[in-house]
Amino acid sequence: MTDDPLPAEHLSPLAALVDEVLAGVGYEMAAATDAIDDAVPGYGGLFDPATTSDELRQALEDLLASGVTQPPVAESTSDTFVLYVDGSSRGNPGPAGAGAVIMDATEDELARLGRPVGSRTGNNTAEYVALRLGLSELLARYEPRRLEVRIDSMTVIRDVWGGDDPTEPGVEAYSEAVRTALASIPEHEYTHLADSDPNPADALATVGADIAAFGPG
């Protein structure tokens, strides 16, 4: 996993705690959800309406105090990878999340990553965060020489691969981080996904947006 948690936009204290747990498990969404569900008392869980904010906050604080660990990194026999990324924002701006799925050359899933981005964040920012999330974890876990990024955001594509200036205010730092990450991969290209194309990162971005919508807590 990355050495330091990736930066987030404005999040409520409760959503920020969830993001800390996610960072501790390498942003593996399923691992974080399972750990949180186990820590919540009774039969509640992260998204159970019966779980109160106080219960969830206590569970998150207990988890962080005990120390969460990343699941074992899935092995890859190749230096060629596929990365699906997607961002989601409800209201644009609104609660936003980012998702990324790392696959090997045969398109077997190696990691399913997700996180909240911000409580009032635009979709383009979420797309940049999703790409940064995927690249950060890919480089932390493997030594890629070839990468295909599958992404539906033409805004990000025009910036990162087309050389256009970022059009979304405030994304310059994300854009720079993405360029730096890609510069360490000898061969990389993108595939633009149409709205009708399947994207396994979409569901993870949606869960991230659900987390970003959590109240003050």
Buried (B, 14 or more C-beta within 10 A) or exposed (E): BBEEBBEBBEBBEBBBBBBBBBBBBBBBBBBBBBBBBEBBEEEBBBBBEEBEBEBBBBBBEEBBEEEBEBBEBEEBEEBBBBBBBBBBBBEBBBBBBBBBBBBBBEEEEBBBBBBBBBBBBBBBBBBBBBBBBBBBBBBEBBEBEBBBBBBBBEBBBBBBBEEEEBEBEEBEEBBEBBEEBBEEBEEBEBEEBEEEEEBBBBBBBBBBBBBBBBEEB
